[in-house]
């Protein structure tokens, strides 16, 4: 409980620091924020009206206080362009981005974990070299190029085997889950293959460190084969490291799918953030960046707690440290 409270306190402090960074970053842009949002050809009267509307004529401390007060109340502001609340915008975009990330991560795990284990269990040096080459090639594929290749192969109307939709998302969203899920298959494959290669390398490195350890030798002395010992004992010991990698990979995939969402014309968080920046809707961008930062920190907090739960050695190390103090 003390560990969780300490991590929660660090989470709050880090989130507060990031809010200051985000607020300051949008205020040090060249020119006035209202002038940037109003556009090049806006009249002085329009700029002054926008400054008054957004409260930009007040001091920076007051602006930051108003923004933080609204965030505490759950009010993330309103988009100047659409008039919709930022919360509603992010929720509608997250309904596309997070399923895309989850499906992509499942594909990556289905690729990375078995191949990583197979690379460790392989006895032939040539086979191990083949797995190593596969992980390097898979991780080196640019997301844009990989997505285009999948469209040319499987995209409906343009691909050699046109069986999957390659552009857009159903207007009725998840009301028809079958169509919605099909529209995410190619984007998820584009992400999953690249991320799967990374997970394969991490699995190979983490599991390889235990494959020749005394833990596996002891398991084999109890009657297990090498494969059983590596998969049952070594994989269990490597699980805390893999959980950390998978959790942080899940968080980083939000920014990683920006290119994919633009390529497949998916109105997700990444695509929407790029659109808001291009349309100079900086107030919406400010709250969207804060929500993304909170998500990244939240994933880090969850990973820390899970790592401690899965690895009893960390509890022992903390207890010994407290006793020595």
N, C-alpha and C positions, 0 to 999 in steps of 0.2 A: 504494500500500500504506500509506503514511503517513497519507493521508486516511482510509482505511478504519479503521485502528487508532485514529485520533483520534475518529472517529464512534462506534466501539465503546466507547471509554472514556467518551464523553459519554452513550451509551446506558446503561451500567452505573450511572453516577452519577445520571442522571435516574431510573432504576428504583429505586435505593436511596432517593432522596428521596421518590418517590411511595409507596414502601412505608411510610415513616415517616408520611406524610400520611394514608394509608388507616388505618393502625393507630391513629393518634391520633384520627382523626375518629370511629371507632367507640367510642373510650374516653371521649370528652367528651360523649357523648349524655346527656341528663338521666336521672339514676338509675343504678343499677348494671347492668352488662351482663347479669349472671346474672338479676337481677330482671326485666329487659326480656324476656329469652329465656324465662324460666319462666312469665311471664304474670301478670296482675293478681291472680288468686285463688290463686296458689301459696303454699304454707306456707313458713315460714322454714326448716324442715328441707330442703325441696326446693331452695330457693335456695342453701342452704349446700352441699348435695350437688352441685349444678350448678357452683358456684364451685370446688369441689375437683376435679370431673371435668375442667373446662376449664382448670385451673391459674390461675384468676383471683385466687386468694388469694396469689399470688406478686407480686413487684414488677413494675412495668411494663417495666423493662429486661430482667428475666428472661423475661417473657412475649414480648417482641419478639424476644429472642435465640432462644427455642425456636421461634417461628414462622419466623424467617428460616432457622434450621438445618433445619427440616423442608422449607422451600421449596427449599433447595439440594439436598436429597436427593430432590426430586421428590414430596414428600408434601404435598399441599395441604389436608390435614385431612379430617374426616368430618362429614357432615351430622348434626345432632342429631335431626332429624325422621325421616329415612329410614334412617339408618345407612349409607348408601352413601358412598363416597369422593367428594370434590369433583371429583377428576379424572374419574371415571366420569360424574358428573352433567354436567359441562361438555362432555365428549366426546359424550354422547348428544344434548345440546342443540345443540352446534356442527354436528352432522350435519344439522340442519334449518336453522339460521341461515345458515351459510356458503353452502350451495347457494342459499338464497333471495337472499342478497346478490349472489352471482355472476350468477344469472339476471337479477335486477333491474338489475345494472350492465350486462350485455350488452344488455338492452332500452334502457337509458339511452344507451349508446353508439350503438346502432342508430338512435336518435331524434336525439340531440344532435349527433353529428359530421356527418352528411349535411346536416341543416338548418342547422347553423352555417356549413358551407362554402357552402351555397346562398345564405345571407343575405349573405355577402361577395361572391359572384359575381354577385348580382342587380344589374342596371343600373338598373332602375326604382326610384324613390324610394318609390313606393307598395308595391311588393313588399318592399322592405327594411323599411318600416314594418309590414307584415303579419307578417313574421318576428319583428320586435321585439315586437309585441303578443302573438304566440303564446308567446314565451319568458317574458314577464311573466305571462300568464294561467296557463301550465303550472306555473311556479314558485310561484304564489300559491295553488294548490289545496291545502287541508289534507289531510294523508294520511288522516285518519279519514273525511272527507267523500268523498274520491276512492275509497277502498276500499268504502264503503257504496254509492256509485253503481255501481261495477263489480259488486257483489253483486246489486243490483237489476236490472242489465242481463243478467248472464251467470251468476249463481249458480244452481246446480242446485236445483230445487224452489221457488225464490222469484223468480227472474229472468225477464225477458221472453223471453230466449233462454237457457234453463237448460241449459247444456252443460258447465259447469265446477264442480267441488266448491268450496264456499265456507267450509267449517268443518272443522277438525281435520286430522290427519295419519295415514296408515295405521299401525295398531298394529305391523305387521311391518316398519315403516320402509322402507328401501331394498331389501328383499328382492324387492319388486315395483316396479322403478324407474319404470314407466309411470304407475302410480297415484300414486306419491310425487311425480313431476314435475308431474302434472296438479294436485295439491293446492297447488302453489307458483305456478301460473300467475297467478291473480288477485292474490295478495299481491305477486308480483314486478312485475306491471303497475302496481299502486298505487304502488310505490316508484319503478319505472323511469320513469314519465311525469314525476314531479316532479323526479327527479335529471336526467333527460334535458333538461329545460328549462334547468337550471343549466349542464349541459355545453354546451348550445347557445350560451348567452350567453358562456361562457368561450372556446369555439371561435371565435365571431364576433369577440370582442375580440382574442384572440391572433393569429388569422389576418389580421384586418383591419389590424393593425399592420404586417404585412409585404406586404400586397397592393399598396401604393403605394410600396414601398421600392425602393432601387436594385438589390436582389437580383433582384426580379421583372422590373424593367426590363432588366437584363442578360440574364436568361433569355429574355425576349421578343426581344431583339436577336439572339439565337442561333437564332431561328426558331420559338420556341414561341408558341402562342396565349396570351391572357391566362388562360384557364381552366387550360391545361396548366401555365403558369408558377406560378399560385397554388397548384394542387394538388400539383405536384411539388417546387417550391422553397419556396414560402411555408409549406406544411403541414409540410414537413420541418424548417424553422427553428422553427416553433411547437411541434413535438413535445415538447421538454423541458418547456415550460410546461404542456402538456396532460397529460403523464405525472405531473407534480407534482399537478395538480388531480385527476386520476382516482385516484391513489393515496390522497390524503387524503380524497377522497370515499368511497372504499371503506372506509376506517377509520371514518369518521363514520357510515356506514350501519348499523353495529352498533347504535348507540344510536337511530338513526332508525327501525329496524324494530320497536322495542318496541311502538309503538302498533299497527302492522300485525299483529304476532304475537298480540297480545291480541284484536284485532278478528276475525281468522280462526282463533282458538283453536289456534295452532301452538305446541307445547311447545319453543320455542327458547330461546336464551340470554336475550333481553330479557324474555320472559314468565316464565322461570324465576327471573331476578333479582328481578323485581317480586314474584313469589310468595314467594321466600325472605325478602325484606324484610318483606312482610306477615305471614309466619309467625314473624318474629323469629329466624330462623336466622342470627344475625349472624356466627358463625364461618365458615359457608359463604359468606356475602356478602363477608367480608373477603378470602378467597382468590379469589373470582370477580372482584372489583374489581381485584385485583392482576393476574390473568390478562388482563383487558381492558386495563389500563394497559400491560402488557408488549406486547400486540398492537398498540396504538396507536403505541407507541414503535418497535416493530419495523417497522411500515409506514413510519413517518417515516424510519428508517434506510435502508430499501430505496429509498425515493423519492430521498433524498439521493445515494445511490450511482448510481442510474440517471440522475439529472439530470446528474451529473458525467460519466458515460460518454457520454451523448447530446449534451452540449454541450461541445465541445473548448475553447470560449472560457474556461470556468472553469479548465481545466488551465493555459492560457496565463496567465491572471491570477494564479494561484497561483505559477507559475514566476517571473513578473516580480516578484512580491512578495518571493519568497525571494532573488532576485538583488539587489534593492534593499536588503534587510536585510544 
